Amino acid sequence: MKTNLINTMAIVVLVTSISAFAWAGDTKREASATTRCDSAQQNDSNQEGSDPSVSMKLDQLQKEVQHLEATEKERQEEEQKVNQERMKRLRQQNEEWEHSLLGIYGG
């Protein structure tokens, strides 16, 4: 009994330490990614002031991104409506099936 308890406790300690190490590794990766992103943004802003065509391209890209985000949002809303309709149909079919079973077998 003691050996089972000791083995179980060892597994629990091992699992919690692994998840703690994984969480610490994720925060380090996120911090380095944020640092890289900030430096890239600084480089972009430095280059933007030197060339007006770059700022025009940047504006165009930002408009495209906004357009894509809007279309993605519309697509998600449409998909959600389709899923709701599908679930409604499934509920109706289930109700009809239950009603048919009650009619056949009596309830």
NORJO-V261087 format. One record per run of one state. SS is the DSSP state (helix for helix, strand for strand, loop for the rest). FROM is the first residue (numbers start at 0). LEN is the number of residues. If there is no record, write none. Layout:
SS FROM LEN
SS FROM LEN
//
This chain:
loop 0 1
helix 1 49
loop 50 1
helix 51 54
loop 105 2
//
